[in-house]
Structure formats: structure tokens, C-alpha cells
Amino acid sequence: MSQGALTTPEAPFLEPKTPARRFRVTWRVLLLALGALVLLLSFARTVTGAVDLTSAGAINASIALAIPIGLAALGGLWAERAGVVNIGLEGMMILGTWCGAWGAIQFGNPWAGVLAGAIGGALGGLLHAIATVTFGVDHIISGVAITILGQGVTQFLSKVTFAQMPGGGDSQSPPVPKPEVVSVPWDQIGDPLRTLEAKQWFLLSDVAGILRGLTTNVSLLTILAILLVPLSYYLLWRTAFGLRLRSCGESPVAAESLGVNVYTYKYIAVLVSGALAGIGGAFLAQVAASAYREGQTGGRGFIGLAAMIFGNWRPGGLAGGAVLFGYTDALQLRRGGESVHALLLVVTILLAAVAVYQLVRQNRARAALITGVATVAVFVVFALTDTVPSEFTSVTPHITTLLVLSLAAQRLRPPAAVGAPYRRGQGK
């Protein structure tokens, strides 16, 4: 093209367009979002009088309920990043609850129970890997089968072990040793957080309640579980091992061409996945409760899978999803009607913000209209009622799961080859 051609009116259209800046989640963005959420909860607490929204007890219970969901989600992340759909997380968690209780009782040590729970979950993961990786069974069918198997096996084992122990039964174990809990010794300086929380001041009391909930009566197993999130991020995104494992979930044929043993990495990923779900089950038996009980998982393996999807297959995102589901579960267990009713105001404000974002930033008028209609509907329910029926509050975590997944569906990007069948040499 000649130099003169560059000065024609058509020349600007020949120049490459500058790519739009992609929104990035940074620490500053996360801190701002967290501050805005605390401010919103404080506003809702002040308007409605639902003190449990930011109370220390609710926050402490939220952590206890979020940990097993987060561990199941982390297990799902490991498996699906390697290309294996692990819908059997619920069954592996069930095995973890029984093994965690049995190990702690048998050896008189809660950490032996945690190890036994991890082994029990890993055994479920091994079965899933054999079925899906070696024999090519459909991942969904294998996962459902493992969940059913986990329920049947633990029922049988309870009858032949726990039923013979003092204080046990066919569907529950005797009391289980608990891991040690730690607290910041606020009482040595007059417990200023408790005093500030009791004053019910706007924002200040809410921050005090949240901090007190995060720093009192925290189980050592909770701290270990939290540390597994950054550890998983480091292993999967900052090491050569993690790069190879993730390549198996994106393009196993390309990984094989570079010398990666795809079968080995898939097996490792699913075994780790089962172990993490098993630790989550042990947490339920030792920390969230004082003994193993049949049906103890309550579908948390499936909710963990939803938290993983909400987190877009990233450790930080799934941790946020687990905290969200744990928080709603804690509220409905403590003061269900009053607290869940107050959450309707929070949901109204968040939906209104989403509608404005869809209209102004994304230029999606139809989506903004639908979200706006939902905003009005939720606000009308909030304005015309004083409490929420107990029948509704009991399913609040599951409704939250559906709402979050529906709002997050537009930005999801799963591993490219997740769930796809793979056979060595198929790309040759």
C-alpha cells in the first residue's frame, strides 16, 4: 500500500482496533467489594433490626458451615481442572464422615479421624478414576453410582461397628473427639469487640461482630481447611505439575504430544479430589457436629459443586461461593424467619445494582428489564411481610444456589475438555 493510501478516509478502518480492557479481579477490587458488602449488611441490620446478620455467632456458624462446602468445591476443582467431572463428591463426603468419626473414635485422636476421612474419600475417588479414566464410563453415571454406594456402605458399616459401641446406634456413632479450638484472648483486655458489638452502632458494631466471629472458638481443622485454598492455587497455577494437570483438562491430546502422562495426572487429580471431599466429611462429624449421623452431609457435596461453578473453576471464587452458601445456611438455622426476611432487602439492593450494570455497562436492555422486574418482586415481598415461613427458610441455601448460578452463568468458562472421553494415542 502506498503512503498516499494511508491518508484516505478509509485508512482508519484498516487500522487494528485497540482491544477492550478486560475487567480484572485484584486485591483492591476484592477489598472494596468486601467493604461494600459489610456496609450493605449493616444497613439491612439497622433497618430491619435483624442483629444476626453480622453477629459473632452467625459469622462463627457461617465458617463452620462453609468449610465442608468449600472443601467439596476444592475437590471438584482438582478433578475438573484435569478433565474429570466429579459429581460423586457427595458420596466421597459421605465416606469421609463415617471414616472421620471411626478413625477418631478408634485411635482416640481427632487428627487420626481427619486422616481416615481423607483416605475414605480418596477410596471413593479411586473408584471414580478407575471407572472414568481407565474404563471410559460416563462421568455423571459413575458419580451418581458412587454417591449411592457411599450411602449403602456407610449404613452397613454403622450397623457392624457403631451399633456395637456404647452410645452408638445403627445410624449414628458415639461422641467423637474434636480438634482443638483457638481464640484471640480479647477478654484479657476487656473484650472490646463484645462491648462494641452490643452497642448496635451502625457499621462499627457490625465490624466488631464480624471480627469477633472470625477470631473466637476457631477449630484448628478450620484453619487447615482455609490454608488448603491458597495451597491449591499455588500447586495448580504456579508449578509445572499444575500446568501439566490443567493441560489434561484443556487439551489432553496436546498434553500427550508434549510427553504428559494424561492418565497419571487424571488419577492424581481425582484422588486428591476425593481426599478433600473426605476431609470435608470428617469436618462435619468432628467440628460441625459432635458425632457421625446418617444423612449428615445434607447435599453439601452438590452445593460444593455449585460453589465451584460459581467461582468459575478458580480457588478464590469457589471460596467466596462457599462462604455465601454457608452464611445463608447459618442464618436459616439460627433465626430463620427474621434473618432471611432481612436478607430480602440485601437481595433487592444487589439485584438493582445488577440491573443498572446490565443496562449501563453491558447495554443489555432485555436482561436489565428482567432483573428489574425480579428486583421489584423481591422488594414487594419484603415490604408486605414481617417474617419468612419456616418452610421457605429451610431451603434458603438451595434457593441461593440457583439464584447465584443463574446470575453467574454468563461469565463461566469451564475447562475445554472437561467430561470429554480420552484414549491414549487418539490424536495420532
Secondary structure as a PSIPRED ss2 file (coil, helix, strand):
# PSIPRED VFORMAT (PSIPRED V4.0)

   1 M C   1.000  0.000  0.000
   2 S C   1.000  0.000  0.000
   3 Q C   1.000  0.000  0.000
   4 G H   0.000  1.000  0.000
   5 A H   0.000  1.000  0.000
   6 L H   0.000  1.000  0.000
   7 T H   0.000  1.000  0.000
   8 T C   1.000  0.000  0.000
   9 P C   1.000  0.000  0.000
  10 E C   1.000  0.000  0.000
  11 A H   0.000  1.000  0.000
  12 P H   0.000  1.000  0.000
  13 F H   0.000  1.000  0.000
  14 L H   0.000  1.000  0.000
  15 E C   1.000  0.000  0.000
  16 P C   1.000  0.000  0.000
  17 K C   1.000  0.000  0.000
  18 T C   1.000  0.000  0.000
  19 P C   1.000  0.000  0.000
  20 A C   1.000  0.000  0.000
  21 R C   1.000  0.000  0.000
  22 R C   1.000  0.000  0.000
  23 F C   1.000  0.000  0.000
  24 R C   1.000  0.000  0.000
  25 V C   1.000  0.000  0.000
  26 T C   1.000  0.000  0.000
  27 W H   0.000  1.000  0.000
  28 R H   0.000  1.000  0.000
  29 V H   0.000  1.000  0.000
  30 L H   0.000  1.000  0.000
  31 L H   0.000  1.000  0.000
  32 L H   0.000  1.000  0.000
  33 A H   0.000  1.000  0.000
  34 L H   0.000  1.000  0.000
  35 G H   0.000  1.000  0.000
  36 A H   0.000  1.000  0.000
  37 L H   0.000  1.000  0.000
  38 V H   0.000  1.000  0.000
  39 L H   0.000  1.000  0.000
  40 L H   0.000  1.000  0.000
  41 L H   0.000  1.000  0.000
  42 S H   0.000  1.000  0.000
  43 F H   0.000  1.000  0.000
  44 A H   0.000  1.000  0.000
  45 R H   0.000  1.000  0.000
  46 T H   0.000  1.000  0.000
  47 V H   0.000  1.000  0.000
  48 T H   0.000  1.000  0.000
  49 G C   1.000  0.000  0.000
  50 A C   1.000  0.000  0.000
  51 V H   0.000  1.000  0.000
  52 D H   0.000  1.000  0.000
  53 L H   0.000  1.000  0.000
  54 T C   1.000  0.000  0.000
  55 S C   1.000  0.000  0.000
  56 A H   0.000  1.000  0.000
  57 G H   0.000  1.000  0.000
  58 A H   0.000  1.000  0.000
  59 I H   0.000  1.000  0.000
  60 N H   0.000  1.000  0.000
  61 A H   0.000  1.000  0.000
  62 S H   0.000  1.000  0.000
  63 I H   0.000  1.000  0.000
  64 A H   0.000  1.000  0.000
  65 L H   0.000  1.000  0.000
  66 A H   0.000  1.000  0.000
  67 I H   0.000  1.000  0.000
  68 P H   0.000  1.000  0.000
  69 I H   0.000  1.000  0.000
  70 G H   0.000  1.000  0.000
  71 L H   0.000  1.000  0.000
  72 A H   0.000  1.000  0.000
  73 A H   0.000  1.000  0.000
  74 L H   0.000  1.000  0.000
  75 G H   0.000  1.000  0.000
  76 G H   0.000  1.000  0.000
  77 L H   0.000  1.000  0.000
  78 W H   0.000  1.000  0.000
  79 A H   0.000  1.000  0.000
  80 E H   0.000  1.000  0.000
  81 R H   0.000  1.000  0.000
  82 A C   1.000  0.000  0.000
  83 G C   1.000  0.000  0.000
  84 V C   1.000  0.000  0.000
  85 V C   1.000  0.000  0.000
  86 N C   1.000  0.000  0.000
  87 I C   1.000  0.000  0.000
  88 G C   1.000  0.000  0.000
  89 L H   0.000  1.000  0.000
  90 E H   0.000  1.000  0.000
  91 G H   0.000  1.000  0.000
  92 M H   0.000  1.000  0.000
  93 M H   0.000  1.000  0.000
  94 I H   0.000  1.000  0.000
  95 L H   0.000  1.000  0.000
  96 G H   0.000  1.000  0.000
  97 T H   0.000  1.000  0.000
  98 W H   0.000  1.000  0.000
  99 C H   0.000  1.000  0.000
 100 G H   0.000  1.000  0.000
 101 A H   0.000  1.000  0.000
 102 W H   0.000  1.000  0.000
 103 G H   0.000  1.000  0.000
 104 A H   0.000  1.000  0.000
 105 I H   0.000  1.000  0.000
 106 Q H   0.000  1.000  0.000
 107 F H   0.000  1.000  0.000
 108 G C   1.000  0.000  0.000
 109 N C   1.000  0.000  0.000
 110 P H   0.000  1.000  0.000
 111 W H   0.000  1.000  0.000
 112 A H   0.000  1.000  0.000
 113 G H   0.000  1.000  0.000
 114 V H   0.000  1.000  0.000
 115 L H   0.000  1.000  0.000
 116 A H   0.000  1.000  0.000
 117 G H   0.000  1.000  0.000
 118 A H   0.000  1.000  0.000
 119 I H   0.000  1.000  0.000
 120 G H   0.000  1.000  0.000
 121 G H   0.000  1.000  0.000
 122 A H   0.000  1.000  0.000
 123 L H   0.000  1.000  0.000
 124 G H   0.000  1.000  0.000
 125 G H   0.000  1.000  0.000
 126 L H   0.000  1.000  0.000
 127 L H   0.000  1.000  0.000
 128 H H   0.000  1.000  0.000
 129 A H   0.000  1.000  0.000
 130 I H   0.000  1.000  0.000
 131 A H   0.000  1.000  0.000
 132 T H   0.000  1.000  0.000
 133 V H   0.000  1.000  0.000
 134 T H   0.000  1.000  0.000
 135 F C   1.000  0.000  0.000
 136 G C   1.000  0.000  0.000
 137 V C   1.000  0.000  0.000
 138 D C   1.000  0.000  0.000
 139 H H   0.000  1.000  0.000
 140 I H   0.000  1.000  0.000
 141 I H   0.000  1.000  0.000
 142 S H   0.000  1.000  0.000
 143 G H   0.000  1.000  0.000
 144 V H   0.000  1.000  0.000
 145 A H   0.000  1.000  0.000
 146 I H   0.000  1.000  0.000
 147 T H   0.000  1.000  0.000
 148 I H   0.000  1.000  0.000
 149 L H   0.000  1.000  0.000
 150 G H   0.000  1.000  0.000
 151 Q H   0.000  1.000  0.000
 152 G H   0.000  1.000  0.000
 153 V H   0.000  1.000  0.000
 154 T H   0.000  1.000  0.000
 155 Q H   0.000  1.000  0.000
 156 F H   0.000  1.000  0.000
 157 L H   0.000  1.000  0.000
 158 S H   0.000  1.000  0.000
 159 K H   0.000  1.000  0.000
 160 V H   0.000  1.000  0.000
 161 T C   1.000  0.000  0.000
 162 F H   0.000  1.000  0.000
 163 A H   0.000  1.000  0.000
 164 Q H   0.000  1.000  0.000
 165 M C   1.000  0.000  0.000
 166 P C   1.000  0.000  0.000
 167 G C   1.000  0.000  0.000
 168 G C   1.000  0.000  0.000
 169 G C   1.000  0.000  0.000
 170 D C   1.000  0.000  0.000
 171 S C   1.000  0.000  0.000
 172 Q E   0.000  0.000  1.000
 173 S C   1.000  0.000  0.000
 174 P C   1.000  0.000  0.000
 175 P C   1.000  0.000  0.000
 176 V C   1.000  0.000  0.000
 177 P C   1.000  0.000  0.000
 178 K C   1.000  0.000  0.000
 179 P C   1.000  0.000  0.000
 180 E C   1.000  0.000  0.000
 181 V E   0.000  0.000  1.000
 182 V E   0.000  0.000  1.000
 183 S C   1.000  0.000  0.000
 184 V C   1.000  0.000  0.000
 185 P C   1.000  0.000  0.000
 186 W H   0.000  1.000  0.000
 187 D H   0.000  1.000  0.000
 188 Q H   0.000  1.000  0.000
 189 I H   0.000  1.000  0.000
 190 G C   1.000  0.000  0.000
 191 D C   1.000  0.000  0.000
 192 P H   0.000  1.000  0.000
 193 L H   0.000  1.000  0.000
 194 R H   0.000  1.000  0.000
 195 T H   0.000  1.000  0.000
 196 L H   0.000  1.000  0.000
 197 E H   0.000  1.000  0.000
 198 A H   0.000  1.000  0.000
 199 K C   1.000  0.000  0.000
 200 Q C   1.000  0.000  0.000
 201 W C   1.000  0.000  0.000
 202 F C   1.000  0.000  0.000
 203 L C   1.000  0.000  0.000
 204 L H   0.000  1.000  0.000
 205 S H   0.000  1.000  0.000
 206 D H   0.000  1.000  0.000
 207 V H   0.000  1.000  0.000
 208 A H   0.000  1.000  0.000
 209 G H   0.000  1.000  0.000
 210 I H   0.000  1.000  0.000
 211 L H   0.000  1.000  0.000
 212 R H   0.000  1.000  0.000
 213 G H   0.000  1.000  0.000
 214 L H   0.000  1.000  0.000
 215 T H   0.000  1.000  0.000
 216 T C   1.000  0.000  0.000
 217 N C   1.000  0.000  0.000
 218 V E   0.000  0.000  1.000
 219 S E   0.000  0.000  1.000
 220 L H   0.000  1.000  0.000
 221 L H   0.000  1.000  0.000
 222 T H   0.000  1.000  0.000
 223 I H   0.000  1.000  0.000
 224 L H   0.000  1.000  0.000
 225 A H   0.000  1.000  0.000
 226 I H   0.000  1.000  0.000
 227 L H   0.000  1.000  0.000
 228 L H   0.000  1.000  0.000
 229 V H   0.000  1.000  0.000
 230 P H   0.000  1.000  0.000
 231 L H   0.000  1.000  0.000
 232 S H   0.000  1.000  0.000
 233 Y H   0.000  1.000  0.000
 234 Y H   0.000  1.000  0.000
 235 L H   0.000  1.000  0.000
 236 L H   0.000  1.000  0.000
 237 W H   0.000  1.000  0.000
 238 R C   1.000  0.000  0.000
 239 T C   1.000  0.000  0.000
 240 A H   0.000  1.000  0.000
 241 F H   0.000  1.000  0.000
 242 G H   0.000  1.000  0.000
 243 L H   0.000  1.000  0.000
 244 R H   0.000  1.000  0.000
 245 L H   0.000  1.000  0.000
 246 R H   0.000  1.000  0.000
 247 S H   0.000  1.000  0.000
 248 C H   0.000  1.000  0.000
 249 G H   0.000  1.000  0.000
 250 E H   0.000  1.000  0.000
 251 S C   1.000  0.000  0.000
 252 P H   0.000  1.000  0.000
 253 V H   0.000  1.000  0.000
 254 A H   0.000  1.000  0.000
 255 A H   0.000  1.000  0.000
 256 E H   0.000  1.000  0.000
 257 S H   0.000  1.000  0.000
 258 L C   1.000  0.000  0.000
 259 G C   1.000  0.000  0.000
 260 V C   1.000  0.000  0.000
 261 N C   1.000  0.000  0.000
 262 V H   0.000  1.000  0.000
 263 Y H   0.000  1.000  0.000
 264 T H   0.000  1.000  0.000
 265 Y H   0.000  1.000  0.000
 266 K H   0.000  1.000  0.000
 267 Y H   0.000  1.000  0.000
 268 I H   0.000  1.000  0.000
 269 A H   0.000  1.000  0.000
 270 V H   0.000  1.000  0.000
 271 L H   0.000  1.000  0.000
 272 V H   0.000  1.000  0.000
 273 S H   0.000  1.000  0.000
 274 G H   0.000  1.000  0.000
 275 A H   0.000  1.000  0.000
 276 L H   0.000  1.000  0.000
 277 A H   0.000  1.000  0.000
 278 G H   0.000  1.000  0.000
 279 I H   0.000  1.000  0.000
 280 G H   0.000  1.000  0.000
 281 G H   0.000  1.000  0.000
 282 A H   0.000  1.000  0.000
 283 F H   0.000  1.000  0.000
 284 L H   0.000  1.000  0.000
 285 A H   0.000  1.000  0.000
 286 Q H   0.000  1.000  0.000
 287 V H   0.000  1.000  0.000
 288 A H   0.000  1.000  0.000
 289 A C   1.000  0.000  0.000
 290 S C   1.000  0.000  0.000
 291 A C   1.000  0.000  0.000
 292 Y C   1.000  0.000  0.000
 293 R E   0.000  0.000  1.000
 294 E C   1.000  0.000  0.000
 295 G C   1.000  0.000  0.000
 296 Q C   1.000  0.000  0.000
 297 T C   1.000  0.000  0.000
 298 G C   1.000  0.000  0.000
 299 G C   1.000  0.000  0.000
 300 R H   0.000  1.000  0.000
 301 G H   0.000  1.000  0.000
 302 F H   0.000  1.000  0.000
 303 I H   0.000  1.000  0.000
 304 G H   0.000  1.000  0.000
 305 L H   0.000  1.000  0.000
 306 A H   0.000  1.000  0.000
 307 A H   0.000  1.000  0.000
 308 M H   0.000  1.000  0.000
 309 I H   0.000  1.000  0.000
 310 F H   0.000  1.000  0.000
 311 G C   1.000  0.000  0.000
 312 N C   1.000  0.000  0.000
 313 W C   1.000  0.000  0.000
 314 R C   1.000  0.000  0.000
 315 P H   0.000  1.000  0.000
 316 G H   0.000  1.000  0.000
 317 G H   0.000  1.000  0.000
 318 L H   0.000  1.000  0.000
 319 A H   0.000  1.000  0.000
 320 G H   0.000  1.000  0.000
 321 G H   0.000  1.000  0.000
 322 A H   0.000  1.000  0.000
 323 V H   0.000  1.000  0.000
 324 L H   0.000  1.000  0.000
 325 F H   0.000  1.000  0.000
 326 G H   0.000  1.000  0.000
 327 Y H   0.000  1.000  0.000
 328 T H   0.000  1.000  0.000
 329 D H   0.000  1.000  0.000
 330 A H   0.000  1.000  0.000
 331 L H   0.000  1.000  0.000
 332 Q H   0.000  1.000  0.000
 333 L H   0.000  1.000  0.000
 334 R H   0.000  1.000  0.000
 335 R H   0.000  1.000  0.000
 336 G H   0.000  1.000  0.000
 337 G H   0.000  1.000  0.000
 338 E H   0.000  1.000  0.000
 339 S H   0.000  1.000  0.000
 340 V H   0.000  1.000  0.000
 341 H H   0.000  1.000  0.000
 342 A H   0.000  1.000  0.000
 343 L H   0.000  1.000  0.000
 344 L H   0.000  1.000  0.000
 345 L H   0.000  1.000  0.000
 346 V H   0.000  1.000  0.000
 347 V H   0.000  1.000  0.000
 348 T H   0.000  1.000  0.000
 349 I H   0.000  1.000  0.000
 350 L H   0.000  1.000  0.000
 351 L H   0.000  1.000  0.000
 352 A H   0.000  1.000  0.000
 353 A H   0.000  1.000  0.000
 354 V H   0.000  1.000  0.000
 355 A H   0.000  1.000  0.000
 356 V H   0.000  1.000  0.000
 357 Y H   0.000  1.000  0.000
 358 Q H   0.000  1.000  0.000
 359 L H   0.000  1.000  0.000
 360 V H   0.000  1.000  0.000
 361 R C   1.000  0.000  0.000
 362 Q C   1.000  0.000  0.000
 363 N C   1.000  0.000  0.000
 364 R C   1.000  0.000  0.000
 365 A H   0.000  1.000  0.000
 366 R H   0.000  1.000  0.000
 367 A H   0.000  1.000  0.000
 368 A H   0.000  1.000  0.000
 369 L H   0.000  1.000  0.000
 370 I H   0.000  1.000  0.000
 371 T H   0.000  1.000  0.000
 372 G H   0.000  1.000  0.000
 373 V H   0.000  1.000  0.000
 374 A H   0.000  1.000  0.000
 375 T H   0.000  1.000  0.000
 376 V H   0.000  1.000  0.000
 377 A H   0.000  1.000  0.000
 378 V H   0.000  1.000  0.000
 379 F H   0.000  1.000  0.000
 380 V H   0.000  1.000  0.000
 381 V H   0.000  1.000  0.000
 382 F H   0.000  1.000  0.000
 383 A H   0.000  1.000  0.000
 384 L H   0.000  1.000  0.000
 385 T C   1.000  0.000  0.000
 386 D C   1.000  0.000  0.000
 387 T C   1.000  0.000  0.000
 388 V C   1.000  0.000  0.000
 389 P C   1.000  0.000  0.000
 390 S H   0.000  1.000  0.000
 391 E H   0.000  1.000  0.000
 392 F H   0.000  1.000  0.000
 393 T H   0.000  1.000  0.000
 394 S C   1.000  0.000  0.000
 395 V C   1.000  0.000  0.000
 396 T H   0.000  1.000  0.000
 397 P H   0.000  1.000  0.000
 398 H H   0.000  1.000  0.000
 399 I H   0.000  1.000  0.000
 400 T H   0.000  1.000  0.000
 401 T H   0.000  1.000  0.000
 402 L H   0.000  1.000  0.000
 403 L H   0.000  1.000  0.000
 404 V H   0.000  1.000  0.000
 405 L H   0.000  1.000  0.000
 406 S H   0.000  1.000  0.000
 407 L H   0.000  1.000  0.000
 408 A H   0.000  1.000  0.000
 409 A H   0.000  1.000  0.000
 410 Q H   0.000  1.000  0.000
 411 R H   0.000  1.000  0.000
 412 L C   1.000  0.000  0.000
 413 R C   1.000  0.000  0.000
 414 P C   1.000  0.000  0.000
 415 P C   1.000  0.000  0.000
 416 A C   1.000  0.000  0.000
 417 A C   1.000  0.000  0.000
 418 V C   1.000  0.000  0.000
 419 G C   1.000  0.000  0.000
 420 A C   1.000  0.000  0.000
 421 P C   1.000  0.000  0.000
 422 Y C   1.000  0.000  0.000
 423 R C   1.000  0.000  0.000
 424 R C   1.000  0.000  0.000
 425 G C   1.000  0.000  0.000
 426 Q C   1.000  0.000  0.000
 427 G C   1.000  0.000  0.000
 428 K C   1.000  0.000  0.000
